């Protein structure tokens, strides 16, 4: 293989490295912070509400168009969003803290 073809991807990667230095990745922030208290998989909606209080907002449910596609309910808290299938937690995801942080887009309300 020609050496010239291996150098081009390296130069392209270095060009992008300088642009991302000022931004914070959501993944990096979550890994650096002490473990944030979030709902764990399998908790019921009642257990989540008893432990974390009422959500800031309950987003529109998604899915359920077909029998094999379960309806997913989403509750948004200031620090995280909780995803439920039926009435059980399937996941909880940390929210972005600001516009300069790169991570999942906020849930559509």
Number of C-alpha atoms within 10 A of each C-alpha: 5 6 7 8 9 10 10 10 11 10 11 10 10 10 11 10 10 9 9 11 9 9 11 17 16 19 14 12 14 15 10 9 8 8 8 11 10 18 23 14 14 14 15 18 19 13 14 19 13 10 11 13 11 14 17 11 13 15 16 12 14 12 12 11 9 8 8 8 10 14 16 19 21 22 22 21 18 12 13 17 23 24 21 22 17 13 14 20 22 18 17 18 15 19 20 22 14 9 9 12 17 16 16 13 8 10 12 6 8
